[in-house]
Amino acid sequence: MAIDGFFVSKTTLFLFDFIVLVTLPAEAAVRNYQFDIRVKNVSRLCHAKPIVTVNGRFPGPTIYAQEGDRVIVNVTNHAKYNMSIHWHGLKQYRNGWADGPPYIMQCPIQTGNSYAYDFNVTGQRGTLWWHAHILWLRATVYGAIVIKPKLGTPFPFPKPNMEQIVVLGEWWHKDVEEIVKQGTNMGLPPNMSDAHIINGKPGPLFPYTFAMEVESGKTYLLRIVNAALNDELFFAIAGHNMMVVEVDAVYTKPFFTRAILIAPGQTTNVLVRADRSPDRYFMAARPFMDAPLPVDKQLQGYSNTKTDFPDKPLKPFNYTGEPLTANLGTAHGTRLRRIAFNSTVELVLQDTNLLTVESHPFHLHGYNFFVVGTGIGNFDPIKDPAKYNLVDPVERNTVDVPTGGWTAIRFRADNPGVWFMHCHLELHTGWGLKMAFVVEDGKGADQSILPPPKDLPLC
């Protein structure tokens, strides 16, 4: 097997040697989950340490639901840290109380207290994920969300024989919060992680490697999540093509590739056919390294959702030419932008830095958005909008702003509340690369924020 080139620093290899398809009741239902936040001793790569977990599991349990379901997750905090959980990619219509980021629409869950995240899964199906949204606790507090289509609604791609969740993450030998404190005290970024992991397990040089057994001739749906804190990752399977069919829980126009690039916060569903001779094939995850070089444009036409956007940006909610910036030297209060209900917003994210440039995966809470344009260099408000894809742009909740370049997104502000937007590299969020949109209530009875729940945590 031609895999020698994959044995590089911080590259993790996994055996492609399966897990049964989870079936759900046909009708919409109320699905109850209990999340107990506890510290547990875990050993990886010959290093043992206490980590914060959900129900003693690392990664945490998968949330299974069907489109239209109501989900209630009661979170009880037994750890020494304050806790909050974000349901990454769920739109939480009118219900920012269940979104999760602390000090935005809720206070964190303090030690010894509980809070029930109560939300509906409306108009969404596919792979999303949940994670801690406070400090760097999402290094170990995370898990997948699998939303099945409504009964009788088939996939818009060949039906797989089986499915597998593949959650990519990072591992530090030492306590992550202590590493962050040490870096802060020294005025330096925290130490990088010591390894990458898949479903909480390291590569084949160590015990308990993740292995996936497949049957020749069958097709498998991989639900891939990048739960890493600070690394964009390439992912591939030796000798196999992958058909990309969904990103961020939005179906795409299928296309084949030998490898995908997936940023922290993003999810990608791929079909893989076991069409090679019986053997062991490696899965590989390797970090993307920034370089300010021109690259090909992003693939167009991912989304099959009608965008209904005009040829020219709407005003006054067009932020083109006013790139979002943040003071990377501070971690002060979140910057706010107020938006009227049901307005069309265009936002240009421009990567600039006095010392160097790097890519930034930006995540918007409470919404999906359309990626209408991207490019290298400084955004030109006169020339670049003419190149926008307003026909079939990709629809996402997390987008990578290219190194030394820009990305233009549009969304309809039809979800009232206060919605966090930030770089999903944990290091950058802590340094202040974040803001929030305050979307005002509409005039209709169903266009206002719901009342806060009675058990909303107190600060």
C-alpha positions in Angstrom: 0.0 0.0 0.0 1.4 3.4 -1.0 0.9 5.1 2.3 4.5 5.9 3.3 4.1 9.5 2.5 1.3 9.9 5.0 3.6 9.3 8.0 4.3 12.9 8.7 4.1 15.2 11.7 0.6 15.4 13.2 -0.8 13.0 10.5 -3.1 10.4 11.8 -3.9 7.2 9.9 -6.9 5.0 10.3 -7.9 1.6 9.1 -10.6 1.2 6.5 -11.2 -2.4 7.7 -19.2 -1.0 10.5 -21.9 0.3 12.4 -25.5 -0.5 11.8 -27.9 2.0 10.3 -29.9 3.7 13.0 -33.6 3.6 12.3 -36.1 6.0 13.9 -39.9 5.9 14.3 -41.8 7.1 11.3 -43.7 10.0 12.9 -42.4 13.2 14.5 -41.6 12.6 18.1 -40.1 14.2 21.2 -36.6 12.9 21.8 -35.2 13.2 25.3 -31.5 13.0 26.1 -29.6 13.4 29.4 -26.1 14.9 29.2 -24.1 14.5 32.5 -21.0 16.7 32.3 -18.3 14.7 34.3 -14.6 14.5 34.5 -13.1 11.1 33.5 -9.6 9.8 33.3 -8.7 8.9 29.7 -5.5 7.5 28.2 -4.3 8.2 24.7 -0.8 7.8 23.2 0.5 6.5 26.5 -0.6 9.6 28.3 -3.4 9.6 30.9 -5.2 12.7 32.1 -8.6 13.8 33.4 -10.9 15.2 30.7 -14.4 16.8 30.7 -16.9 14.4 29.1 -20.6 13.9 28.4 -21.8 10.8 30.1 -18.2 9.6 30.5 -17.8 9.2 26.8 -15.2 10.7 24.4 -16.5 11.7 21.9 -19.9 12.2 23.4 -23.2 10.5 22.4 -24.7 11.1 19.0 -28.1 12.9 18.9 -30.4 11.1 16.5 -33.6 12.9 15.3 -35.9 13.1 12.3 -36.9 16.2 10.5 -39.8 17.7 12.4 -38.9 16.3 15.8 -38.7 18.1 19.1 -35.4 17.5 20.9 -34.9 18.1 24.7 -31.4 17.7 26.0 -31.1 18.1 29.8 -27.5 19.1 30.7 -26.4 18.6 34.3 -23.0 20.0 35.1 -20.9 18.0 37.6 -17.6 19.4 36.4 -15.6 22.3 38.0 -16.0 24.5 34.9 -19.0 26.4 33.8 -20.6 24.8 30.8 -22.7 25.6 27.7 -23.6 23.4 24.7 -24.0 24.7 21.1 -26.0 22.7 18.6 -23.9 23.7 15.6 -25.9 24.3 12.5 -29.4 24.0 14.0 -31.2 27.2 13.1 -33.1 27.5 16.4 -35.9 29.6 14.8 -37.0 32.2 17.3 -35.3 30.2 20.0 -31.9 31.7 20.7 -32.3 30.5 24.3 -31.3 27.0 23.1 -28.4 28.1 20.9 -25.7 27.8 23.5 -22.9 30.4 23.4 -22.5 31.9 26.9 -23.4 35.6 27.5 -25.2 35.9 24.2 -28.6 34.4 24.8 -27.8 32.4 28.0 -25.5 32.4 30.9 -23.4 29.3 31.4 -24.6 26.3 33.4 -22.7 26.5 36.7 -21.4 23.5 38.6 -24.2 21.6 40.2 -26.9 23.1 38.0 -29.0 21.8 35.0 -30.5 23.4 31.9 -32.8 21.7 29.4 -32.0 22.7 25.8 -35.4 22.4 24.1 -35.6 22.9 20.3 -37.4 21.8 17.2 -35.7 20.4 14.1 -37.5 22.2 11.4 -36.6 22.1 7.7 -33.3 20.5 8.2 -31.9 17.0 7.6 -28.3 15.7 7.4 -25.2 15.8 9.6 -24.5 18.5 12.1 -22.8 18.3 15.5 -22.8 19.7 19.1 -20.0 20.9 21.2 -19.1 22.9 24.3 -19.1 26.6 23.6 -17.0 27.9 26.6 -13.3 28.1 27.2 -11.5 25.4 25.2 -13.7 22.6 26.6 -14.9 21.5 23.2 -11.5 19.8 22.9 -13.3 16.8 24.5 -16.9 17.8 24.8 -18.5 17.2 21.4 -20.5 14.7 19.4 -22.5 14.3 16.1 -26.1 15.1 15.3 -27.8 12.9 12.7 -31.1 14.2 11.3 -33.1 11.7 9.2 -35.4 13.0 6.4 -39.1 12.8 6.9 -40.8 9.4 6.3 -41.0 8.6 2.6 -38.4 11.2 1.6 -35.5 9.5 -0.1 -32.0 10.7 -0.3 -31.3 12.7 -3.6 -28.4 10.3 -4.2 -27.8 6.5 -4.3 -29.1 4.9 -1.1 -26.1 3.6 1.0 -26.1 0.2 2.5 -24.7 1.5 5.8 -23.6 4.6 7.5 -20.6 5.6 9.7 -20.0 8.7 11.7 -16.4 10.0 11.4 -15.5 12.7 13.9 -12.1 14.3 13.5 -10.5 15.9 16.5 -7.3 16.9 18.3 -5.6 15.4 21.4 -3.3 17.2 23.9 -1.2 15.1 26.3 -1.7 17.7 29.0 -4.8 19.5 30.4 -6.0 21.9 27.6 -7.2 24.6 30.0 -3.8 24.7 31.7 -2.1 24.9 28.4 -4.3 27.9 27.4 -3.5 29.6 30.8 0.2 29.1 30.3 0.1 30.6 26.8 -1.9 33.6 28.0 0.5 34.2 30.9 3.4 34.2 28.5 1.7 36.3 25.9 1.9 33.5 23.4 -0.5 31.1 21.6 -1.1 27.8 23.4 0.9 24.8 22.4 -0.4 22.9 19.4 -2.1 19.6 19.9 0.0 16.5 20.1 -2.1 14.3 17.7 -5.2 14.1 15.6 -7.8 11.5 16.4 -10.9 10.0 14.7 -13.8 9.1 16.9 -11.6 9.8 19.9 -8.8 7.3 18.8 -5.3 7.8 17.4 -3.6 6.0 14.5 -2.6 2.4 13.9 0.7 2.6 15.7 -1.2 2.6 19.0 -3.9 0.3 20.6 -7.6 0.9 20.1 -7.4 2.4 16.6 -10.6 3.2 14.9 -11.3 0.5 12.3 -14.3 0.3 10.0 -15.1 -3.1 8.5 -16.8 -3.0 5.0 -18.2 -5.6 2.7 -17.0 -5.7 -0.9 -19.4 -4.2 -3.4 -21.4 -2.2 -0.9 -21.8 1.6 -0.6 -21.2 3.4 2.7 -22.3 6.9 3.7 -19.6 8.6 5.8 -20.9 11.5 8.0 -17.6 13.5 8.5 -17.3 16.2 11.2 -14.3 18.3 11.9 -14.4 18.9 15.6 -10.7 20.0 15.8 -10.2 23.3 17.7 -7.6 24.9 15.4 -6.8 22.7 12.4 -8.4 22.6 8.9 -7.9 19.0 7.8 -7.5 17.0 4.6 -9.3 13.7 4.7 -8.9 10.8 2.3 -9.1 7.0 2.0 -6.3 5.2 0.3 -7.3 3.9 -3.2 -10.9 5.1 -3.0 -12.9 7.9 -4.5 -15.5 9.8 -2.5 -18.7 11.2 -3.8 -19.6 14.4 -1.9 -23.3 14.6 -1.4 -23.9 17.0 1.5 -22.1 19.8 3.3 -23.3 21.4 6.6 -26.6 19.4 6.3 -27.4 20.8 2.9 -27.5 18.5 -0.1 -25.1 19.3 -2.9 -24.7 18.5 -6.6 -22.7 15.3 -6.2 -19.1 15.2 -7.4 -16.2 12.8 -7.0 -12.9 13.6 -5.3 -9.9 11.7 -3.9 -9.7 14.0 -0.8 -11.7 16.7 0.9 -10.7 19.8 2.9 -12.9 20.3 5.9 -12.6 23.2 8.3 -13.3 23.2 12.0 -17.1 23.4 12.4 -17.9 22.0 9.0 -19.5 18.7 8.2 -19.3 16.7 4.9 -21.2 13.6 3.8 -19.6 11.4 1.3 -20.4 8.1 -0.4 -17.7 5.5 -0.6 -18.0 2.2 -2.5 -16.0 -0.7 -1.4 -14.9 -1.6 -4.9 -11.3 -2.7 -4.3 -9.9 -6.1 -3.6 -10.2 -7.2 0.1 -7.4 -5.7 2.1 -6.7 -3.0 4.7 -6.8 0.6 3.4 -5.9 3.6 5.5 -8.0 6.7 6.3 -5.8 9.7 6.7 -6.4 13.1 8.3 -3.7 15.8 7.8 -3.7 19.5 8.7 -3.9 22.2 6.0 -1.0 24.6 6.2 -1.6 28.2 5.2 0.3 29.8 2.3 -0.6 33.1 0.6 -0.8 31.6 -3.0 -3.5 31.9 -5.6 -5.8 28.8 -5.7 -8.6 27.7 -8.0 -12.0 29.0 -7.2 -14.3 27.1 -5.0 -16.5 24.5 -6.7 -19.8 26.2 -7.7 -23.3 24.8 -7.6 -23.2 22.8 -4.5 -26.7 23.7 -3.3 -30.0 22.6 -4.8 -31.9 25.3 -2.8 -33.4 28.2 -4.7 -31.6 31.3 -3.6 -34.1 33.9 -4.8 -31.5 36.7 -4.6 -31.5 39.7 -7.0 -28.7 40.4 -9.4 -27.7 43.5 -7.4 -27.2 43.5 -3.6 -30.0 45.1 -1.6 -29.4 48.2 0.5 -29.0 49.4 3.2 -28.2 45.9 4.5 -25.4 45.4 2.0 -22.1 45.3 3.9 -20.0 44.9 0.7 -17.0 47.1 0.9 -17.2 47.1 4.7 -15.3 43.9 5.5 -15.8 42.5 8.9 -12.7 43.1 11.0 -11.8 42.4 14.6 -9.0 43.5 16.9 -6.9 40.4 17.1 -5.0 41.8 20.1 -8.0 41.9 22.4 -10.7 39.7 23.7 -13.1 42.4 24.8 -16.9 42.6 24.3 -18.6 41.2 21.2 -19.2 43.6 18.4 -22.9 44.0 17.5 -24.8 44.8 14.3 -28.5 45.5 14.4 -30.7 44.2 11.5 -34.4 44.7 10.7 -36.4 41.5 10.3 -36.5 39.8 6.9 -33.8 42.0 5.4 -31.3 40.6 2.9 -27.7 40.8 4.3 -24.6 40.7 2.3 -21.3 40.3 4.2 -17.8 40.4 2.8 -15.2 38.7 5.0 -11.7 40.0 4.2 -8.6 38.3 5.5 -6.0 41.0 6.3 -3.2 41.1 8.9 -0.3 43.4 9.5 2.2 40.5 10.0 0.8 37.6 8.0 -2.3 36.2 6.4 -4.2 32.9 7.1 -7.5 31.3 6.4 -10.5 31.6 8.8 -13.5 29.3 9.0 -16.4 31.6 10.0 -19.5 30.2 11.5 -22.9 32.1 11.8 -25.3 30.9 14.5 -29.0 30.7 13.8 -28.7 30.7 10.0 -27.4 29.1 6.9 -26.0 31.5 4.2 -25.2 31.4 0.5 -21.5 31.7 -0.5 -21.9 33.9 -3.5 -18.3 34.8 -4.1 -14.7 34.2 -3.1 -11.3 35.4 -4.3 -7.7 36.0 -3.5 -6.4 39.5 -2.6 -8.5 42.5 -1.5 -12.2 42.6 -2.4 -13.0 45.0 -5.2 -16.5 46.4 -4.6 -16.8 47.5 -8.2 -15.5 44.5 -10.1 -15.9 41.5 -7.9 -19.8 41.5 -7.4 -20.1 41.0 -11.2 -18.5 37.5 -10.7 -20.9 36.4 -8.0 -22.7 33.1 -8.4 -26.4 34.0 -7.9 -27.7 30.9 -9.6 -26.6 27.9 -7.5 -24.2 29.0 -4.8 -23.2 26.6 -2.0 -25.3 26.9 1.2 -23.5 26.5 4.5 -23.3 27.5 8.1 -19.5 27.6 8.3 -17.3 29.0 5.4 -13.6 29.2 5.0 -12.2 32.6 4.2 -9.2 31.9 2.0 -5.7 32.9 3.0 -5.1 36.5 2.0 -8.5 36.6 0.3 -12.2 37.3 0.8 -15.5 35.5 0.9 -18.9 37.1 0.2 -22.1 35.6 1.8 -25.7 36.4 1.8 -28.6 35.5 4.1 -32.2 36.5 4.8 -32.5 37.9 8.4 -35.7 36.0 9.2 -34.8 34.6 12.5 -35.1 37.1 15.4 -32.6 37.1 18.2 -29.0 37.7 19.0 -26.8 35.5 16.8 -23.1 34.9 17.3 -20.7 35.0 14.4 -17.1 34.1 14.9 -14.0 32.4 13.5 -14.2 28.7 14.4 -10.5 28.5 15.2 -10.7 28.5 19.0 -7.5 30.5 19.3 -9.0 33.3 17.1 -12.3 33.4 18.9 -10.5 34.0 22.2 -8.5 36.8 20.6 -11.6 38.6 19.6 -12.4 37.5 16.0 -16.2 37.5 16.8 -19.3 39.6 16.5 -23.1 39.2 16.8 -26.1 40.2 14.8 -29.2 41.5 16.6 -32.1 40.6 14.4 -35.2 42.5 15.3 -38.7 41.0 15.8 -41.0 41.1 12.8 -44.6 42.3 12.8 -46.2 38.9 12.7 -47.3 36.9 15.7 -44.8 34.1 14.7 -41.9 36.6 14.0 -40.9 37.4 17.5 -38.4 35.8 19.9 -40.1 33.1 22.1 -40.3 33.9 25.8 -37.2 32.6 27.8 -37.6 29.2 29.4 -38.1 29.1 33.2 -34.9 27.2 33.8 -32.7 29.6 31.8 -29.3 29.7 33.8 -28.5 32.7 35.9 -25.2 34.5 35.8 
